[in-house]
Amino acid sequence: MALSTGYLTPRQKRIWNLKSKGLIEANIARRLNVTRQTVHKALNVANTKVSQALLETAKINKIRVKTVDPARGFLVGYSPEFQTDTMITFSARNGVQIWYRHEGDCKNCDQLQVCKTMLLAEAEDRNIQLPENPDLMLPSTLAEILFSKIMGE
């Protein structure tokens, strides 16, 4: 198990992912043919591991933690080094990712498509509705929309 995967086993990852998509424990249990108690215990362990991964990532990157929500897979903090707000996310598809709020030069960045793909996956995994034609938006714009919705702003 690795930090990038939130230290989750494949089964914990699947259960956490289904829960993050809005399924209730009873429906997850039926889908996986296990008891609701099994799902409940797996979610408790998964949330603990996701919290640990988010906090460890923050510590490694010297991020001052403001809020952690392992059930929704995010940590909000501040980077003194870059003097900007920071979000660390966990999703079953992207694993642990760190995002710095900034006005980047996305048009000239060689990581433009990588960032855009990851941000669109984050939105899809979290059932977040984006404006029309999100694939035409710059990653910095997508990130602002996505993270404001994740934090409930």
Secondary structure, DSSP 4 states (H G I P E B T S, - for coil): --GGGTT--HHHHHHHHHHHTT--HHHHHHHHTS-HHHHHHHHHHHHHHHHHHHHHHHHHTTPEEEEEETTTTEEEEEETTTTEEEEEEEETTTEEEEEE-----GGG-TTHHHHHHHHHHHHHHTT----S-GGGS-HHHHHHHHHHHHTT-
